[in-house]
């Protein structure tokens, strides 16, 4: 396929086809495998293991050499989730016996000493964050060999020696022999315009994928060497300011108080966030976290006085990256059986001086007057007036309506000829970039997530929901949609409905798969199991369009966009690593 290709990232059970977090490629004699691997892996310098518990618990099968290198282990680096999955596999397949405290100790040591650098972790962090992402994979053969069953981020979150990548291939063939004929050796289907050149030497998808992975995720990298030299214990205690957006609820602001835990990489947290839509309750939570490799925050918080509505969190998991200077964090907080609910978050350290975080409105239309805008911040000075609040050329603060140390509400006039684009707010000595957008009209909208999956459920298996949201956009200077200069106008109020995705004659999925709330965009799937009301008593699975419609401010016309939703059966076995935050 010419150009880029996209592949959905689903946290589904078929992802186990890759089992990238493996320390052994067959459930046979681990000791024999370790001996052969040690000989082959001598071509590259390994990472010596110095932790006594790892040597004791893992050394029987992964015998260390004179340099302290343990077979397989010394030639692999990955995320905390990857190492936890590997440890679980050793327990399940090879009889490893660990107490919970021993497992935590080994996980932390391997994540710290055999982990990823920030530059390596960030491009694939969405996998640990459980986001639904359409991956861009330029080579269709790489997509066919790797992403037919799981996200490409799964192998890319591992860094291995050249030999160890080959061992991973062997593991695939040993566990799933049919993969040789479904993905590895037979090429992907191509359109009429993409026929391979007859004279070209045949190269299997596996060979292309292996070359790509080896090139993209080697064991030794400058980034890892630099991070090993600069990595230090995280010093995160103090007060932090949080901003973010939750699909279905919009923007929020708040603060997190972080206190030291029992060890240098452990912390406790108290969080309070306020949604700006005025209809959602304040969310308060308390939790704890571990920071792996000096920058990978993995936390878990319990919500104080949780709500009873569908999608209201009781326990929230936190996956964030701490910046190298330890001044900011960003990531996703999520919850739900399928991690389908969540919020994008950014944290920054609170300062002694004034700070501006953002505004309640994400966009202002040209030619409007008297628009009420609330600016959120911290330690905002008492003497702020309309004259010393700058929203950029063509946007005038007419008056200050309300003022406190954490927010200031102003009346704003936007000139008809104001230049569209993202704006910076300045108030005294405090500034924040890209705080809101100025636009002439809403040209199109997008519905997110673009390609989600929901799961049927019943008393035995909980349902997997899907929360949709609509964002408005204006064309950039090029006057075209879906280009880099499009102006994001933020979340917009939409109405929601289901439409049939015609996949067969007499398709009737919209009648059985579930329903979407017309006001909130929350899709609730139907019950699982054979449905007597459906033809052939089929289950209530299917695929449909979820359509969002927006009536922009100042317009009588409507804009619509849609998302392709698959409603599947329950995921009977959960493949997840929630313990990294405990």
C-alpha positions as CSV (number, residue, x, y, z in Angstrom):
1,X,0.0,0.0,0.0
2,X,1.5,3.3,-1.0
3,X,2.1,6.0,1.6
4,X,1.2,5.6,5.2
5,X,-1.1,3.0,6.6
6,X,-2.9,3.0,9.9
7,X,-3.6,0.3,12.4
8,X,-5.8,0.4,15.4
9,X,-4.4,-0.2,18.9
10,X,-6.8,-2.3,20.9
11,X,-6.0,-3.8,24.3
12,X,-7.6,-7.2,23.2
13,X,-6.7,-10.7,24.0
14,X,-5.3,-11.4,20.5
15,X,-2.4,-9.1,21.5
16,X,-0.9,-12.2,23.2
17,X,0.1,-13.4,19.7
18,X,3.2,-11.3,20.0
19,X,4.0,-11.8,23.7
20,X,6.9,-9.4,23.3
21,X,7.5,-9.3,27.0
22,X,9.2,-12.7,26.9
23,X,12.3,-14.0,28.6
24,X,12.0,-17.4,27.0
25,X,10.8,-18.5,23.5
26,X,9.4,-21.9,24.4
27,X,7.8,-23.3,27.5
28,X,10.5,-26.1,27.6
29,X,13.7,-26.3,29.5
30,X,14.5,-22.7,30.4
31,X,18.0,-23.7,31.5
32,X,18.8,-25.2,28.1
33,X,17.4,-22.1,26.3
34,X,19.5,-19.8,28.5
35,X,22.7,-21.7,27.7
36,X,22.2,-21.5,24.0
37,X,21.1,-17.9,24.1
38,X,24.2,-16.9,26.2
39,X,26.5,-18.1,23.4
40,X,24.7,-16.3,20.6
41,X,24.2,-13.1,22.5
42,X,28.0,-12.8,23.1
43,X,28.1,-10.7,19.9
44,X,26.9,-7.6,21.8
45,X,27.8,-6.3,25.2
46,X,25.1,-7.1,27.7
47,X,23.9,-5.3,30.8
48,X,25.4,-7.0,33.9
49,X,23.0,-7.9,36.6
50,X,24.1,-6.7,40.0
51,X,21.0,-7.3,42.2
52,X,21.4,-10.3,44.4
53,X,17.7,-11.2,44.5
54,X,17.5,-11.2,40.7
55,X,20.7,-13.4,40.6
56,X,19.2,-15.8,43.1
57,X,15.7,-16.1,41.7
58,X,16.5,-15.9,38.0
59,X,20.0,-17.4,37.9
60,X,19.0,-21.1,37.9
61,X,17.7,-20.7,34.3
62,X,19.5,-17.5,33.3
63,X,22.9,-18.5,34.5
64,X,25.2,-15.4,34.8
65,X,28.6,-15.4,33.0
66,X,31.9,-14.1,34.4
67,X,30.9,-10.6,33.5
68,X,27.6,-10.8,35.4
69,X,25.5,-11.0,32.2
70,X,22.5,-13.2,32.6
71,X,21.2,-15.0,29.4
72,X,18.3,-13.1,27.8
73,X,17.9,-10.7,30.7
74,X,21.1,-8.8,30.0
75,X,20.2,-8.3,26.4
76,X,16.8,-6.8,26.9
77,X,15.4,-3.4,28.0
78,X,11.7,-2.5,28.3
79,X,9.0,-0.7,30.3
80,X,7.7,-1.6,33.8
81,X,4.7,-3.2,32.1
82,X,6.9,-5.3,29.9
83,X,9.0,-6.5,32.8
84,X,5.9,-7.4,34.8
85,X,4.5,-9.4,32.0
86,X,7.8,-11.3,31.7
87,X,7.9,-12.0,35.4
88,X,4.3,-13.3,35.3
89,X,5.2,-15.6,32.4
90,X,8.2,-17.0,34.3
91,X,5.8,-17.8,37.2
92,X,3.2,-19.3,34.9
93,X,5.4,-21.4,32.5
94,X,8.7,-22.1,34.3
95,X,7.8,-22.5,37.9
96,X,9.3,-19.3,39.3
97,X,8.2,-18.7,42.9
98,X,8.1,-15.2,44.2
99,X,6.5,-13.4,47.1
100,X,4.7,-10.1,46.3
101,X,7.5,-8.1,47.9
102,X,10.2,-10.1,45.9
103,X,8.2,-9.5,42.7
104,X,8.0,-5.8,43.3
105,X,11.7,-5.6,44.1
106,X,12.7,-7.4,40.9
107,X,10.3,-5.4,38.8
108,X,11.8,-2.1,40.1
109,X,15.4,-3.2,39.6
110,X,14.8,-4.4,36.1
111,X,12.8,-1.3,35.2
112,X,15.5,0.9,36.5
113,X,18.6,-0.9,35.3
114,X,17.2,-2.5,32.1
115,X,14.6,0.1,31.2
116,X,14.1,2.8,28.6
117,X,15.3,6.3,28.3
118,X,12.8,9.1,28.1
119,X,13.4,9.6,24.4
120,X,12.7,5.9,23.8
121,X,9.7,5.7,26.0
122,X,7.8,8.7,24.9
123,X,7.0,7.6,21.3
124,X,5.3,4.4,22.5
125,X,3.9,5.7,25.8
126,X,0.4,5.5,24.4
127,X,0.6,1.8,24.7
128,X,1.2,1.9,28.5
129,X,-1.5,4.7,28.7
130,X,-4.1,2.3,27.1
131,X,-5.0,4.8,24.4
132,X,-6.9,3.9,21.2
133,X,-4.4,5.1,18.6
134,X,-4.4,4.7,14.8
135,X,-0.7,3.9,14.2
136,X,1.0,5.2,11.1
137,X,3.0,2.3,9.6
138,X,4.7,3.2,6.3
139,X,5.6,-0.3,5.2
140,X,2.6,-2.6,4.6
141,X,4.7,-5.7,5.1
142,X,5.8,-4.5,8.6
143,X,2.1,-3.8,9.4
144,X,1.2,-7.2,8.1
145,X,3.8,-9.1,10.0
146,X,3.5,-7.2,13.3
147,X,0.3,-5.2,13.5
148,X,-2.1,-7.8,12.2
149,X,-2.5,-9.0,15.8
150,X,-1.3,-6.2,18.1
151,X,0.0,-2.6,18.0
152,X,3.4,-1.9,16.6
153,X,4.1,-0.1,19.9
154,X,4.2,-3.5,21.6
155,X,7.6,-4.6,20.1
156,X,8.9,-1.1,19.9
157,X,8.5,-0.7,23.6
158,X,11.3,-3.4,23.9
159,X,14.9,-2.9,23.0
160,X,16.8,-6.1,22.3
161,X,20.1,-7.3,21.0
162,X,20.2,-8.4,17.3
163,X,20.1,-12.1,18.4
164,X,17.3,-11.6,20.9
165,X,15.0,-10.2,18.3
166,X,15.5,-13.5,16.4
167,X,14.7,-15.5,19.6
168,X,11.4,-13.6,19.7
169,X,10.6,-14.7,16.2
170,X,11.3,-18.3,17.2
171,X,9.0,-17.9,20.2
172,X,6.2,-16.8,17.8
173,X,6.6,-19.8,15.6
174,X,6.8,-22.1,18.6
175,X,3.7,-20.8,20.3
176,X,1.7,-20.0,17.1
177,X,2.9,-22.1,14.2
178,X,0.1,-20.9,11.9
179,X,1.6,-17.4,12.0
180,X,4.2,-18.5,9.5
181,X,1.4,-18.7,6.9
182,X,-0.9,-15.9,8.1
183,X,1.6,-13.1,8.6
184,X,5.3,-14.0,8.5
185,X,5.9,-15.5,5.1
186,X,2.9,-14.6,2.9
187,X,2.7,-10.9,1.8
188,X,-0.2,-8.6,2.7
189,X,-3.0,-8.2,0.2
190,X,-2.3,-5.3,-2.1
191,X,-4.5,-3.2,-4.2
192,X,-4.3,-3.2,-8.0
193,X,-1.9,-0.3,-8.1
194,X,0.5,-2.0,-5.6
195,X,1.6,-5.1,-7.3
196,X,5.2,-6.0,-6.4
197,X,7.8,-5.6,-9.1
198,X,8.2,-9.0,-10.8
199,X,11.9,-8.7,-11.1
200,X,12.4,-7.9,-7.4
201,X,13.8,-10.6,-5.2
202,X,11.2,-11.9,-2.8
203,X,11.5,-10.6,0.7
204,X,9.1,-12.0,3.3
205,X,7.1,-9.7,5.6
206,X,9.0,-11.2,8.5
207,X,12.3,-10.3,7.0
208,X,11.2,-6.7,6.5
209,X,9.7,-6.5,9.9
210,X,12.7,-8.0,11.6
211,X,15.0,-5.5,9.9
212,X,12.8,-2.6,10.8
213,X,12.5,-3.6,14.5
214,X,16.2,-4.3,14.8
215,X,16.9,-0.9,13.4
216,X,14.3,0.9,15.4
217,X,14.8,-0.7,18.9
218,X,18.4,-1.9,19.4
219,X,19.8,-2.8,22.8
220,X,22.5,-0.1,22.9
221,X,21.6,3.5,22.1
222,X,23.0,6.9,22.8
223,X,19.8,7.9,24.6
224,X,20.1,5.1,27.1
225,X,23.8,5.8,27.7
226,X,23.0,9.4,28.4
227,X,20.1,8.7,30.6
228,X,22.1,6.2,32.7
229,X,24.6,8.9,33.3
230,X,22.1,11.6,34.3
231,X,19.4,9.5,36.0
232,X,18.8,10.4,39.6
233,X,16.2,9.8,42.3
234,X,13.0,11.7,41.5
235,X,12.5,14.7,43.8
236,X,8.8,15.4,43.2
237,X,7.5,16.3,46.7
238,X,5.5,19.5,46.8
239,X,2.5,21.1,45.3
240,X,1.7,20.7,41.6
241,X,-0.9,22.3,39.3
242,X,-2.8,20.1,37.0
243,X,-4.7,20.9,33.7
244,X,-6.4,18.5,31.3
245,X,-9.4,17.4,29.4
246,X,-11.8,14.5,29.8
247,X,-13.9,13.3,26.9
248,X,-17.5,14.1,27.6
249,X,-16.8,16.6,30.3
250,X,-14.2,18.9,28.8
251,X,-11.5,21.0,30.4
252,X,-10.5,20.9,34.1
253,X,-8.0,22.5,36.4
254,X,-6.8,21.6,39.9
255,X,-3.8,20.7,42.0
256,X,-1.9,17.7,43.3
257,X,0.0,17.5,46.5
258,X,2.8,15.0,46.4
259,X,4.5,13.7,49.5
260,X,7.5,11.4,49.9
261,X,6.8,7.7,50.4
262,X,8.7,5.0,52.2
263,X,11.5,4.9,49.6
264,X,13.1,7.4,47.2
265,X,11.0,6.4,44.2
266,X,7.6,6.1,46.1
267,X,5.1,8.9,46.7
268,X,1.6,9.6,48.1
269,X,-0.8,12.0,46.4
270,X,-3.8,14.1,47.2
271,X,-5.6,15.5,44.1
272,X,-8.5,17.9,43.6
273,X,-9.7,18.9,40.1
274,X,-12.6,21.2,39.0
275,X,-14.4,20.8,35.7
276,X,-15.1,24.1,34.0
277,X,-18.4,23.0,32.4
278,X,-20.2,23.9,35.6
279,X,-22.2,20.6,35.6
280,X,-19.6,18.1,36.8
281,X,-18.7,17.6,40.4
282,X,-15.3,18.3,41.8
283,X,-13.2,15.2,41.8
284,X,-11.0,14.5,44.9
285,X,-8.7,11.5,45.2
286,X,-5.9,10.1,47.3
287,X,-3.3,7.6,46.1
288,X,0.3,6.4,45.8
289,X,2.8,6.0,43.1
290,X,6.1,4.6,42.0
291,X,8.5,6.3,39.6
292,X,10.5,3.8,37.6
293,X,13.7,4.5,35.7
294,X,13.7,8.0,37.2
295,X,10.8,9.3,35.0
296,X,8.0,6.7,34.5
297,X,5.2,7.6,36.9
298,X,2.9,4.7,37.7
299,X,0.2,5.5,40.3
300,X,-3.2,4.5,41.6
301,X,-5.7,6.7,43.4
302,X,-9.0,6.1,45.2
303,X,-11.7,8.6,44.5
304,X,-13.3,10.2,47.6
305,X,-17.1,10.0,47.4
306,X,-17.3,8.4,43.9
307,X,-20.3,8.9,41.8
308,X,-22.8,6.2,40.8
309,X,-23.3,7.1,37.1
310,X,-21.8,4.9,34.4
311,X,-18.2,6.0,33.8
312,X,-17.7,7.6,37.2
313,X,-14.4,6.5,38.5
314,X,-13.8,4.7,41.8
315,X,-10.1,3.9,41.3
316,X,-7.9,5.8,38.9
317,X,-4.7,4.5,37.4
318,X,-2.0,7.1,36.5
319,X,0.6,6.7,33.7
320,X,2.8,9.8,33.2
321,X,6.2,10.8,32.1
322,X,8.3,13.1,34.3
323,X,10.3,15.6,32.3
324,X,14.1,15.3,32.7
325,X,14.3,18.5,34.7
326,X,11.5,17.2,37.0
327,X,9.4,20.3,36.5
328,X,6.5,18.9,34.5
329,X,4.6,15.6,34.0
330,X,2.2,14.5,31.3
331,X,0.2,11.4,30.5
332,X,-3.2,9.8,31.0
333,X,-5.3,8.8,34.0
334,X,-7.8,6.1,33.2
335,X,-10.3,3.6,34.7
336,X,-12.9,1.1,33.6
337,X,-12.6,-2.7,33.0
338,X,-11.2,-2.0,29.6
339,X,-9.4,1.3,30.6
340,X,-11.9,2.9,28.2
341,X,-12.5,6.0,30.4
342,X,-9.7,8.5,30.9
343,X,-8.4,12.0,30.9
344,X,-5.3,13.7,29.4
345,X,-3.3,15.5,32.1
346,X,-0.4,17.9,32.4
347,X,1.2,18.8,35.7
348,X,3.6,21.6,36.5
349,X,5.3,22.5,39.8
350,X,3.6,25.4,41.6
351,X,5.7,28.5,42.0
352,X,5.9,31.3,44.6
353,X,4.9,33.8,41.9
354,X,1.8,34.0,39.7
355,X,1.0,31.3,37.2
356,X,-1.6,31.1,34.5
357,X,-2.9,27.7,33.6
358,X,-5.6,28.4,30.9
359,X,-9.2,29.4,30.3
360,X,-12.6,27.8,30.5
361,X,-13.4,28.6,26.9
362,X,-11.1,27.0,24.3
363,X,-12.0,29.4,21.5
364,X,-13.4,32.9,20.8
365,X,-15.2,33.9,17.6
366,X,-14.2,37.1,15.8
367,X,-16.7,39.9,16.0
368,X,-18.1,38.9,19.4
369,X,-18.5,41.2,22.4
370,X,-19.1,40.8,26.1
371,X,-18.0,37.2,26.2
372,X,-17.4,36.0,29.7
373,X,-14.0,34.2,30.0
374,X,-12.5,32.7,33.2
375,X,-8.8,32.6,33.4
376,X,-7.4,29.9,35.8
377,X,-4.1,30.2,37.6
378,X,-2.3,30.3,40.9
379,X,-1.2,33.1,43.1
380,X,-2.8,35.6,40.8
381,X,-2.0,39.2,42.0
382,X,-4.7,41.3,43.7
383,X,-4.1,44.3,41.5
384,X,-4.9,42.7,38.2
385,X,-7.0,45.0,36.0
386,X,-8.3,45.0,32.4
387,X,-5.3,47.1,31.4
388,X,-2.7,44.6,32.4
389,X,-4.3,41.4,31.0
390,X,-3.2,40.9,27.4
391,X,-5.0,38.4,25.2
392,X,-3.3,39.3,22.0
393,X,-3.9,41.7,19.1
394,X,-7.6,42.1,18.4
395,X,-8.8,40.6,21.7
396,X,-9.6,43.2,24.3
397,X,-10.4,42.7,28.0
398,X,-13.3,45.1,28.5
399,X,-13.6,44.6,32.3
400,X,-12.8,42.4,35.2
401,X,-16.0,40.7,36.6
402,X,-14.6,38.6,39.3
403,X,-11.2,37.9,40.8
404,X,-9.5,35.5,43.2
405,X,-6.0,34.1,43.7
406,X,-6.9,31.1,41.5
407,X,-9.1,32.6,38.8
408,X,-10.2,35.8,37.2
409,X,-13.3,36.3,35.2
410,X,-13.3,39.0,32.5
411,X,-15.5,40.3,29.8
412,X,-13.9,40.1,26.4
413,X,-14.4,41.7,23.0
414,X,-13.0,40.2,19.8
415,X,-12.5,42.5,16.8
416,X,-14.0,41.4,13.5
417,X,-10.6,41.5,11.8
418,X,-8.7,39.7,14.6
419,X,-6.2,37.2,13.2
420,X,-7.3,33.6,13.6
421,X,-4.9,31.3,15.5
422,X,-3.8,30.2,19.0
423,X,-3.3,33.0,21.5
424,X,-1.0,33.6,24.5
425,X,-2.3,35.1,27.7
426,X,-0.2,37.6,29.7
427,X,-1.3,38.9,33.1
428,X,1.4,40.8,34.9
429,X,4.5,38.7,34.9
430,X,2.6,35.4,34.2
431,X,2.1,34.0,30.7
432,X,0.7,30.9,29.1
433,X,1.0,29.9,25.4
434,X,-1.8,28.3,23.3
435,X,-4.4,29.1,25.9
436,X,-7.3,29.6,23.5
437,X,-8.0,30.0,19.8
438,X,-9.5,32.9,17.8
439,X,-11.5,31.8,14.8
440,X,-13.9,33.2,12.2
441,X,-16.0,30.1,11.7
442,X,-16.0,26.4,12.5
443,X,-15.1,24.7,9.3
444,X,-15.3,21.0,10.3
445,X,-15.5,18.8,13.4
446,X,-13.8,15.5,14.3
447,X,-15.2,12.8,16.5
448,X,-12.9,10.9,18.9
449,X,-12.0,8.2,19.3
450,X,-11.9,7.5,15.6
451,X,-11.9,3.7,15.8
452,X,-12.9,2.4,19.3
453,X,-14.1,-0.9,20.4
454,X,-16.9,-1.7,23.0
455,X,-17.7,-5.0,24.6
456,X,-21.0,-6.6,25.3
457,X,-21.5,-7.7,28.9
458,X,-23.8,-9.2,31.5
459,X,-23.7,-10.4,35.1
460,X,-20.7,-12.6,34.4
461,X,-18.6,-10.1,32.4
462,X,-18.7,-6.3,32.8
463,X,-19.5,-4.2,29.8
464,X,-16.9,-2.2,28.0
465,X,-18.2,1.3,27.1
466,X,-17.2,4.0,24.7
467,X,-17.1,7.7,25.4
468,X,-17.2,10.0,22.4
469,X,-16.4,13.7,22.1
470,X,-16.4,16.3,19.3
471,X,-13.8,18.9,18.6
472,X,-14.2,21.8,16.3
473,X,-11.6,23.0,13.8
474,X,-11.0,26.0,11.5
475,X,-9.0,25.8,8.3
476,X,-5.5,27.2,8.6
477,X,-3.9,29.5,6.1
478,X,-4.0,26.8,3.4
479,X,-7.8,26.6,3.6
480,X,-7.8,22.8,3.6
481,X,-9.0,20.3,6.3
482,X,-6.9,17.7,7.9
483,X,-3.6,19.5,7.5
484,X,-0.9,20.6,9.9
485,X,-2.2,24.2,10.2
486,X,-5.7,23.4,11.2
487,X,-6.8,25.3,14.3
488,X,-8.2,23.2,17.1
489,X,-11.1,25.0,18.7
490,X,-11.5,22.5,21.5
491,X,-14.5,20.4,22.6
492,X,-17.9,21.3,21.4
493,X,-21.4,20.4,22.5
494,X,-22.8,17.8,20.1
495,X,-25.8,15.6,19.7
496,X,-25.3,11.9,19.1
497,X,-26.9,9.1,17.1
498,X,-26.1,5.6,15.6
499,X,-26.1,4.8,11.9
500,X,-25.8,1.5,10.2
501,X,-22.4,0.5,8.8
502,X,-23.6,-1.5,5.8
503,X,-21.5,-4.7,5.8
504,X,-24.1,-7.2,4.5
505,X,-27.6,-7.3,3.0
506,X,-30.2,-6.6,5.7
507,X,-27.7,-5.3,8.2
508,X,-29.4,-4.6,11.5
509,X,-26.6,-4.0,14.0
510,X,-28.0,-0.6,15.2
511,X,-31.0,-2.5,16.6
512,X,-29.0,-4.8,18.8
513,X,-25.5,-3.6,19.6
514,X,-26.5,-0.9,22.2
515,X,-27.3,2.7,22.4
516,X,-25.6,6.1,22.6
517,X,-26.7,8.9,24.9
518,X,-27.8,11.8,22.6
519,X,-26.5,14.4,24.9
520,X,-23.3,13.0,26.5
521,X,-21.9,10.7,23.7
522,X,-21.6,7.7,26.0
523,X,-22.2,4.4,24.2
524,X,-23.7,1.6,26.3
525,X,-23.4,-1.9,24.8
526,X,-26.1,-4.5,25.0
527,X,-26.0,-7.8,26.9
528,X,-23.9,-10.6,25.6
529,X,-25.1,-14.1,24.8
530,X,-27.5,-15.4,22.1
531,X,-30.3,-13.0,21.4
532,X,-33.7,-14.7,20.6
533,X,-34.9,-11.6,18.8
534,X,-32.0,-11.5,16.4
535,X,-31.8,-13.6,13.2
536,X,-30.2,-17.0,13.9
537,X,-30.1,-16.0,17.6
538,X,-26.8,-14.3,17.0
539,X,-25.0,-12.5,19.7
540,X,-25.4,-8.7,19.8
541,X,-22.1,-7.9,18.3
542,X,-21.7,-5.7,15.2
543,X,-20.1,-2.6,13.7
544,X,-21.8,0.8,13.4
545,X,-21.2,4.5,12.8
546,X,-21.5,6.9,15.8
547,X,-22.4,10.3,14.4
548,X,-21.8,13.6,16.2
549,X,-23.6,16.8,15.1
550,X,-22.6,20.3,16.2
551,X,-24.4,23.6,15.6
552,X,-21.6,26.2,15.8
553,X,-22.0,29.4,17.6
554,X,-23.5,32.1,15.4
555,X,-24.6,29.6,12.7
556,X,-27.8,27.9,11.8
557,X,-26.1,25.2,9.8
558,X,-24.8,21.9,11.3
559,X,-21.6,20.0,11.0
560,X,-21.3,16.3,11.4
561,X,-18.6,13.7,11.7
562,X,-18.6,10.0,12.6
563,X,-16.6,7.3,14.3
564,X,-16.4,3.6,13.3
565,X,-17.3,1.6,16.4
566,X,-16.9,-2.2,16.7
567,X,-19.1,-3.8,19.4
568,X,-17.5,-7.2,20.3
569,X,-18.0,-10.0,22.8
570,X,-16.5,-9.7,26.3
571,X,-12.8,-10.1,26.7
572,X,-12.8,-13.2,28.7
573,X,-9.2,-13.0,29.8
574,X,-7.6,-9.7,30.8
575,X,-4.0,-9.2,29.7
576,X,-3.0,-6.2,31.7
577,X,-0.2,-5.2,34.2
578,X,-2.0,-3.1,36.8
579,X,0.4,-3.9,39.6
580,X,3.0,-1.5,38.3
581,X,1.3,1.2,40.2
582,X,1.1,-0.7,43.5
